[in-house]
Amino acid sequence: MKKANFHVLRESKMDTILTEGGYMSSTIDNKQLRNKEVLKKAVRAIADYLDLKHKKRGFQTK
C-alpha cells in the first residue's frame, strides 16, 4: 500500500482510496472494466480487504 498527494485523495471530504484496476489502453482490461459483474467482484474484494460490510446503499465500516 502506498500513500500519495493526489488531488482526488487530498481534497475529498470523506475517507478515500484510489485503486488501479487496469488500463483503458489494454483491449483485455478495457473489456473487463466495462463488465458489471467483474466490477462487482472487484468492489467486493476491496471491501472485504478493508473489512467493510455491505449495507443497502454503499458500504459502511464495521
C-alpha positions in Angstrom: 0.0 0.0 0.0 1.3 3.4 -0.9 0.4 7.0 0.1 0.3 9.8 -2.4 -0.6 13.5 -2.6 -3.2 13.2 -5.3 -5.9 15.8 -5.5 -8.7 13.3 -5.6 -7.5 11.9 -2.3 -6.3 15.1 -0.6 -9.4 17.2 -1.3 -12.1 14.7 -0.5 -14.5 15.4 2.4 -14.7 11.7 3.2 -12.3 8.7 3.6 -11.0 7.7 0.2 -8.9 5.1 -1.6 -7.6 5.1 -5.1 -7.1 1.7 -6.8 -5.6 0.7 -10.1 -7.9 -1.9 -11.7 -6.5 -2.0 -15.2 -5.6 0.1 -18.2 -8.0 1.6 -20.7 -5.4 1.2 -23.4 -5.4 -2.6 -23.0 -8.1 -4.2 -25.0 -8.4 -7.0 -22.4 -8.5 -4.7 -19.4 -10.9 -2.3 -21.3 -13.4 -5.2 -21.9 -13.2 -6.3 -18.2 -13.6 -2.7 -16.9 -16.9 -2.5 -18.8 -18.3 -5.7 -17.3 -20.6 -5.0 -14.4 -20.0 -8.5 -12.8 -16.2 -8.1 -12.9 -16.6 -4.6 -11.3 -18.9 -6.0 -8.6 -16.3 -8.7 -7.8 -13.5 -6.1 -7.6 -15.6 -3.9 -5.3 -16.4 -6.8 -3.0 -12.8 -7.9 -2.9 -11.6 -4.4 -1.9 -14.4 -4.0 0.7 -13.5 -7.4 2.2 -9.9 -6.5 2.3 -10.7 -3.2 4.1 -13.1 -5.1 6.5 -16.2 -3.2 5.3 -19.6 -4.7 5.4 -22.3 -4.1 2.8 -25.3 -2.0 3.6 -28.3 -1.2 1.3 -26.6 1.8 -0.3 -22.8 1.6 -0.4 -20.5 0.3 2.3 -20.0 1.2 6.0 -17.2 0.5 8.3 -17.7 -2.2 11.0 
